[in-house]
Amino acid sequence: MKYSGFMIDMDGTVYKGGDLIPGAIEFIDTLKERGIPFVFLTNNSSRARDYYYQKLVRMGFHVDIGNVLTSAIATTRFVLSERAGKRVYPVASPDVVEEMRSAGVNIVDKDPDIVLLTFDKTITYEKINNAYRFLMKGAELIATHPDDLCPTEDAYDIDIGPFIRMFEQMCDKKAVVIGKPNGLMLDMAAREMGVDSMETVMVGDRLYTDIEMAVRAGTASILVLSGETSEKDLEMSDIRPTHVLASVADIPSRLE
């Protein structure tokens, strides 16, 4: 393996819930020792970027906050550049709302132009109903990512996917989805690393987000079997990764 930059998923790839995946710290240390840039990409938009950075540090990773790109950050950048000045009603946790507001997003609680759906673990019926009413009045639906499930230490939590489908069906709308497998996150990460995206590799545990994003973009990919995808899932899928490994612990010995 010889790549100019590594884009690395988090949940199911370097940790699962609160548990570190063996060999993950050594993998990152090897990239740093060899001067290979990397960015962690997570579709998980339930927390602000600083939360994931602090979690990585607590687990023992030697990283900077600039090594982390969340789908919420990517969506914020999209809104600021492609929907400049639009009024946004976020279905999001308080820290994510504050992160968006601090970045310059025009946050409102009534008459929005956009309903922005995240993986909101503080979601309430009031938020759901408000979003429904705003969408029915003509607001655009934008979602941070399409994942159906979020891995925990020993199981999975319901993620944003079912909520996207609910609002699409109930409001007869099609969501604009920013996170993986949309190539926007890949392009943003490549720019932050200062490398050509075609010379990078995506490392992740999900075929339909991590690997599909790389396939769509024409870049290389490494599927690790430490998270959601099993060997049976891979056999039944049309999505083909460039490499398949048991975990990120197997990557250092394969680097040129």
Secondary structure by P-SEA (a helix, b strand, c coil): ccccccccccccccccccccccaaaaaaaaaaaacbbbbbbbccccccaaaaaaaaaaacccccccccccaaaaaaaaaaaccccbbbbccccaaaaaaaaaacccccccccccccccccccccaaaaaaaaaaaaabbbbbbccccccccccccccccaaaaaaaaaaaacccccccccccaaaaaaaaaaaccccccbbbbccccccaaaaaaaacbbbbbbccccccaaaaaacccccccccccccccccccc
